[in-house]
Amino acid sequence: MKSTDRRYRVNEIFASLQGEGFHTGTASVFLRMSGCNRRCPFCDTDFTSFREMSASEIVSEVSAFKPRHLVLTGGEPLLQADNELISALKNAGFTIAVETNGTLPVPDGIDWVTCSPKQPPLAIDRIDELKIVFDGNDPEAIRNSLPTARHHFLQPLSCSNTQAVVDYILANPHWRLSLQTHKLIDIR
């Protein structure tokens, strides 16, 4: 199979505002890939449905939107993201952010890496933003087991434990709060 014949399993493509973490409020195009190598009980994403698309078809569809900040998400997008897709998106003028569970190395060309680790083994080799869904786990142990990140966020588990997260951050002020603002303001 030639590299130009590669098909990617795409769950959905849409434009919205980034709702979580460092880039909250940024106009973005979301490229949600299908498939994941984890089955987290709190996951709110349907990543099982998909349509197969080539890199050029993906670029054509994401280019129809005005924002040039692209969030590569999933499921686990690094199961599919490769040099062909990343190069095609970069050549189309996109800044690329990825949201990953940290189980795979990050390909070259990604501008921003958000790691939301769930469980070992982890293989990520670089992180800009560490975002941990706080479920009573030990964020410090997780943080210390990963490459150094510039920004550290804790996110309540579906807003069910927000006070516990606030209390933790007050006691550990190197963490910042990340809310799923897209859910709070009812946007996609």
C-alpha positions as CSV (number, residue, x, y, z in Angstrom):
1,M,0.0,0.0,0.0
2,K,1.4,3.4,-1.0
3,S,1.5,6.1,1.7
4,T,-1.0,8.1,-0.4
5,D,-3.4,5.1,-0.1
6,R,-3.5,5.3,3.7
7,R,-7.0,5.5,5.1
8,Y,-7.7,7.0,8.6
9,R,-10.6,6.1,10.8
10,V,-12.3,9.5,11.5
11,N,-15.0,9.7,14.1
12,E,-15.9,13.3,13.4
13,I,-14.7,16.7,12.3
14,F,-16.2,20.0,13.6
15,A,-15.3,23.5,14.7
16,S,-15.8,24.9,18.2
17,L,-14.0,26.4,21.1
18,Q,-11.5,24.4,23.0
19,G,-13.2,23.7,26.3
20,E,-10.4,22.4,28.5
21,G,-6.9,23.1,29.7
22,F,-4.4,25.7,28.6
23,H,-6.2,26.6,25.3
24,T,-9.7,27.0,26.8
25,G,-11.6,29.4,24.6
26,T,-9.5,29.0,21.5
27,A,-11.3,28.7,18.2
28,S,-10.4,25.2,17.0
29,V,-11.1,22.5,14.4
30,F,-11.5,19.2,16.1
31,L,-10.3,16.1,14.3
32,R,-11.6,13.2,16.4
33,M,-10.0,9.9,15.4
34,S,-11.8,6.6,16.1
35,G,-10.3,3.9,18.3
36,C,-8.7,3.7,21.7
37,N,-6.3,1.4,23.5
38,R,-7.9,2.2,26.9
39,R,-11.4,1.7,28.1
40,C,-11.7,4.3,30.9
41,P,-15.0,4.0,32.7
42,F,-15.6,7.7,32.8
43,C,-15.0,8.3,29.1
44,D,-17.7,10.5,27.5
45,T,-16.6,10.0,23.9
46,D,-18.1,7.6,21.3
47,F,-14.9,6.7,19.5
48,T,-16.2,3.4,17.9
49,S,-18.0,4.8,14.9
50,F,-15.9,6.1,11.9
51,R,-15.6,6.8,8.3
52,E,-12.4,6.1,6.4
53,M,-10.7,9.1,4.9
54,S,-7.4,9.8,3.2
55,A,-5.1,12.6,4.4
56,S,-6.1,14.8,1.5
57,E,-9.8,14.2,2.3
58,I,-9.2,15.2,5.9
59,V,-7.3,18.3,4.9
60,S,-10.1,19.3,2.5
61,E,-12.7,18.9,5.2
62,V,-10.8,20.6,8.1
63,S,-9.8,23.5,5.7
64,A,-13.5,24.3,5.2
65,F,-13.5,25.9,8.7
66,K,-11.9,29.2,9.5
67,P,-9.8,28.3,12.6
68,R,-6.3,27.2,11.9
69,H,-5.8,25.7,15.4
70,L,-6.5,21.9,15.0
71,V,-7.0,19.6,17.9
72,L,-6.2,16.0,17.1
73,T,-8.2,13.9,19.6
74,G,-10.0,10.7,19.9
75,G,-10.2,7.9,21.3
76,E,-6.4,7.8,21.1
77,P,-5.3,9.8,18.1
78,L,-1.7,8.6,18.2
79,L,-2.8,5.1,17.2
80,Q,-3.3,6.6,13.7
81,A,-1.5,9.9,13.4
82,D,1.5,9.5,11.2
83,N,4.0,11.7,9.2
84,E,1.7,11.7,6.2
85,L,-1.3,13.1,8.0
86,I,0.8,15.6,10.2
87,S,2.7,16.9,7.1
88,A,-0.5,17.3,5.1
89,L,-2.1,19.3,8.0
90,K,1.0,21.4,8.5
91,N,1.2,22.2,4.8
92,A,-2.4,23.4,4.9
93,G,-1.4,25.9,7.6
94,F,-2.6,24.3,10.7
95,T,-1.1,24.5,14.2
96,I,-1.6,21.0,15.6
97,A,-2.4,20.2,19.2
98,V,-2.9,16.6,20.3
99,E,-4.8,15.2,23.2
100,T,-3.4,11.8,24.1
101,N,-3.5,9.3,26.9
102,G,0.3,9.0,26.9
103,T,0.7,5.4,25.8
104,L,2.5,6.2,22.5
105,P,5.4,8.5,21.5
106,V,4.4,11.8,19.8
107,P,5.2,12.1,16.1
108,D,7.2,15.0,14.8
109,G,5.3,18.1,13.7
110,I,2.9,18.3,16.6
111,D,3.0,21.8,18.1
112,W,1.3,21.2,21.4
113,V,1.0,18.0,23.4
114,T,-1.7,17.6,26.1
115,C,-1.3,14.3,28.0
116,S,-4.2,13.0,30.0
117,P,-2.7,9.8,31.4
118,K,-5.0,7.0,32.6
119,Q,-3.0,3.9,33.4
120,P,0.5,2.5,32.7
121,P,2.3,1.6,30.6
122,L,3.0,5.1,29.4
123,A,5.4,5.8,26.5
124,I,5.0,9.5,25.8
125,D,8.3,11.3,25.2
126,R,7.2,15.0,25.5
127,I,4.4,17.0,27.1
128,D,3.4,20.6,27.1
129,E,0.3,20.2,29.2
130,L,-0.4,17.5,31.8
131,K,-4.2,17.2,32.4
132,I,-5.3,14.7,35.0
133,V,-8.9,13.7,35.6
134,F,-8.9,13.7,39.4
135,D,-10.6,10.6,40.6
136,G,-8.9,10.3,44.0
137,N,-5.6,9.3,42.3
138,D,-2.2,10.8,43.4
139,P,-1.5,13.5,40.8
140,E,2.1,13.9,42.1
141,A,3.0,10.3,41.5
142,I,1.6,10.5,38.0
143,R,3.4,13.8,37.3
144,N,6.7,12.4,38.6
145,S,6.4,9.4,36.3
146,L,6.2,11.4,33.1
147,P,8.4,13.8,31.1
148,T,8.4,17.3,32.6
149,A,5.4,19.3,31.5
150,R,5.2,23.1,31.5
151,H,1.6,23.3,32.6
152,H,-0.3,21.1,35.1
153,F,-4.1,20.9,35.3
154,L,-6.5,18.9,37.4
155,Q,-10.0,18.3,36.1
156,P,-13.0,17.2,38.1
157,L,-14.5,13.8,37.2
158,S,-17.6,15.1,35.3
159,C,-17.9,17.9,37.9
160,S,-18.8,15.3,40.6
161,N,-15.8,16.1,42.8
162,T,-15.1,19.7,42.0
163,Q,-14.6,20.7,45.7
164,A,-12.0,17.9,46.2
165,V,-10.1,19.2,43.2
166,V,-10.3,22.8,44.5
167,D,-9.0,21.7,47.9
168,Y,-6.2,19.7,46.3
169,I,-5.1,22.7,44.2
170,L,-5.2,25.1,47.2
171,A,-2.8,22.7,49.0
172,N,-0.7,22.1,45.8
173,P,-0.7,25.5,44.0
174,H,1.5,24.3,41.1
175,W,-1.7,22.7,39.7
176,R,-4.4,24.7,37.9
177,L,-8.1,23.9,37.5
178,S,-9.4,22.7,34.2
179,L,-13.2,22.6,33.7
180,Q,-15.0,21.2,30.7
181,T,-16.4,24.6,29.9
182,H,-17.8,23.3,26.6
183,K,-20.2,21.2,28.6
184,L,-21.0,24.1,31.1
185,I,-21.9,26.5,28.3
186,D,-23.6,23.7,26.2
187,I,-21.4,23.8,23.1
188,R,-19.8,20.9,21.2
